[in-house]
Amino acid sequence: MKNLVKQLLKTNPNVGLSIARWTLGLVIFPHGAQKLLGLFGGYGYSATMESLTTQMELPIIVAFSVIMIEFFGSISLVLGLLSRFWAIAIVGMFTGIIITTQIEHGFFMNWFGNQAGEGYEYSILIIGLALSIVVNGSGKWSIDSLISKK
């Protein structure tokens, strides 16, 4: 168990990885804040749970996980705390988003409003950023880096 935690916290002290981590966390945070707190024009926890479970027909645990990953995962990524764990969770979540809602609309986002839904190009970018964190860790200036040095 101790070895697993050590592997999760191990990181390459690279500034580029910190930039990837901050970018991913800062892009995902407003989505999580919309879903959990109702900020940035969002509906908040109860309405989001209802929407995800009734309209999208997601199981309660999946809907709850989406909200928690987007909110707490994004904050943890910005701080560099358990970044590999949260990045893996984001990869899984966005893979699910592609499969369940985006693949039928093709690659491109709905830039001009002429598609029935969004394509998966944004999700591919998110997955790419997350995978760089999974492979290399949090980078420089992270809580993971501080913990792994001790």
C-alpha positions as CSV (number, residue, x, y, z in Angstrom):
1,M,0.0,0.0,0.0
2,K,2.8,2.4,0.9
3,N,4.5,1.7,-2.5
4,L,1.2,2.5,-4.3
5,V,0.9,5.8,-2.6
6,K,4.6,6.5,-3.3
7,Q,4.0,5.8,-7.0
8,L,0.9,8.1,-7.1
9,L,2.8,11.0,-5.6
10,K,6.0,10.5,-7.6
11,T,6.4,13.3,-10.1
12,N,8.7,14.7,-12.7
13,P,9.8,18.2,-11.5
14,N,8.9,19.8,-14.8
15,V,7.3,23.2,-15.2
16,G,5.5,22.1,-18.3
17,L,3.6,19.5,-16.3
18,S,2.6,22.2,-13.8
19,I,1.2,24.2,-16.7
20,A,-0.8,21.2,-18.0
21,R,-2.1,20.5,-14.5
22,W,-3.1,24.2,-13.9
23,T,-4.7,24.4,-17.3
24,L,-6.7,21.2,-16.8
25,G,-7.8,22.2,-13.3
26,L,-8.7,25.8,-14.2
27,V,-10.8,24.7,-17.2
28,I,-12.7,22.0,-15.3
29,F,-13.3,24.0,-12.1
30,P,-16.1,26.3,-13.4
31,H,-18.0,23.2,-14.7
32,G,-17.7,21.6,-11.3
33,A,-18.7,24.8,-9.5
34,Q,-21.8,25.1,-11.7
35,K,-22.8,21.5,-10.9
36,L,-22.1,21.6,-7.1
37,L,-22.6,25.2,-6.1
38,G,-24.7,26.8,-8.8
39,L,-21.9,29.3,-9.6
40,F,-21.2,30.5,-13.2
41,G,-24.8,30.2,-14.2
42,G,-25.1,26.6,-13.0
43,Y,-28.1,24.9,-11.4
44,G,-26.4,23.5,-8.3
45,Y,-26.2,20.0,-6.8
46,S,-29.9,19.0,-6.6
47,A,-30.9,20.2,-10.1
48,T,-27.7,18.7,-11.6
49,M,-28.3,15.4,-10.0
50,E,-31.9,15.4,-11.2
51,S,-30.8,16.3,-14.7
52,L,-28.0,13.7,-14.9
53,T,-30.2,10.9,-13.5
54,T,-33.5,11.6,-15.2
55,Q,-32.7,13.3,-18.6
56,M,-29.4,11.5,-19.2
57,E,-30.4,8.4,-17.3
58,L,-27.1,8.0,-15.5
59,P,-26.9,5.9,-12.4
60,I,-26.9,8.0,-9.2
61,I,-23.3,6.9,-8.4
62,V,-22.1,8.1,-11.8
63,A,-23.9,11.4,-11.6
64,F,-22.5,12.0,-8.1
65,S,-19.0,11.0,-9.3
66,V,-19.1,13.5,-12.2
67,I,-19.9,16.3,-9.8
68,M,-17.2,15.3,-7.4
69,I,-14.5,14.7,-10.0
70,E,-15.2,18.1,-11.7
71,F,-15.3,20.1,-8.5
72,F,-12.8,18.4,-6.1
73,G,-10.6,17.0,-8.8
74,S,-10.1,20.4,-10.4
75,I,-9.1,22.0,-7.1
76,S,-6.8,19.1,-6.4
77,L,-5.2,19.4,-9.8
78,V,-4.5,23.1,-9.3
79,L,-2.9,22.3,-6.0
80,G,-1.1,19.3,-7.3
81,L,-2.6,16.9,-4.7
82,L,-3.1,13.3,-5.9
83,S,-3.0,14.6,-9.5
84,R,-2.5,11.2,-11.1
85,F,-5.6,9.9,-9.3
86,W,-7.8,12.9,-10.4
87,A,-6.4,12.8,-13.9
88,I,-7.3,9.1,-14.3
89,A,-10.8,10.0,-13.0
90,I,-11.0,12.8,-15.6
91,V,-9.9,10.4,-18.4
92,G,-12.6,8.0,-17.4
93,M,-15.2,10.6,-17.1
94,F,-14.5,12.2,-20.5
95,T,-14.2,8.9,-22.2
96,G,-17.7,8.2,-20.9
97,I,-18.9,11.6,-22.2
98,I,-17.5,10.9,-25.6
99,I,-19.2,7.4,-25.8
100,T,-22.6,8.5,-24.3
101,T,-23.2,11.9,-25.8
102,Q,-20.6,13.1,-28.3
103,I,-19.5,10.4,-30.7
104,E,-22.8,10.5,-32.6
105,H,-22.1,14.2,-33.4
106,G,-18.6,13.6,-34.9
107,F,-15.3,15.2,-34.1
108,F,-16.0,19.0,-34.3
109,M,-17.6,21.0,-31.5
110,N,-20.8,22.8,-32.4
111,W,-19.1,26.1,-33.2
112,F,-21.9,27.5,-35.4
113,G,-25.0,25.9,-33.7
114,N,-25.9,23.8,-36.7
115,Q,-25.4,20.4,-35.1
116,A,-27.8,18.6,-32.7
117,G,-25.0,18.3,-30.1
118,E,-21.3,18.7,-29.5
119,G,-18.5,16.7,-31.1
120,Y,-15.7,15.3,-29.1
121,E,-12.7,17.5,-30.0
122,Y,-12.8,19.3,-26.6
123,S,-12.9,16.0,-24.8
124,I,-9.9,14.7,-26.7
125,L,-7.9,17.8,-25.5
126,I,-9.0,17.2,-21.9
127,I,-8.0,13.5,-22.1
128,G,-4.6,14.5,-23.6
129,L,-3.8,16.9,-20.8
130,A,-5.0,14.4,-18.2
131,L,-2.9,11.6,-19.7
132,S,0.2,13.7,-19.6
133,I,-0.4,14.1,-15.8
134,V,-1.1,10.4,-15.4
135,V,2.2,9.5,-17.1
136,N,4.4,12.1,-15.5
137,G,2.8,13.3,-12.3
138,S,2.0,16.8,-11.0
139,G,5.2,18.5,-12.0
140,K,7.0,21.3,-10.2
141,W,5.3,23.3,-7.5
142,S,2.8,20.7,-6.4
143,I,1.8,19.2,-3.0
144,D,2.6,15.8,-4.5
145,S,6.2,16.9,-5.0
146,L,6.5,18.2,-1.4
147,I,5.0,15.0,0.1
148,S,7.2,12.7,-2.1
149,K,10.4,14.5,-1.0
150,K,9.7,13.6,2.6
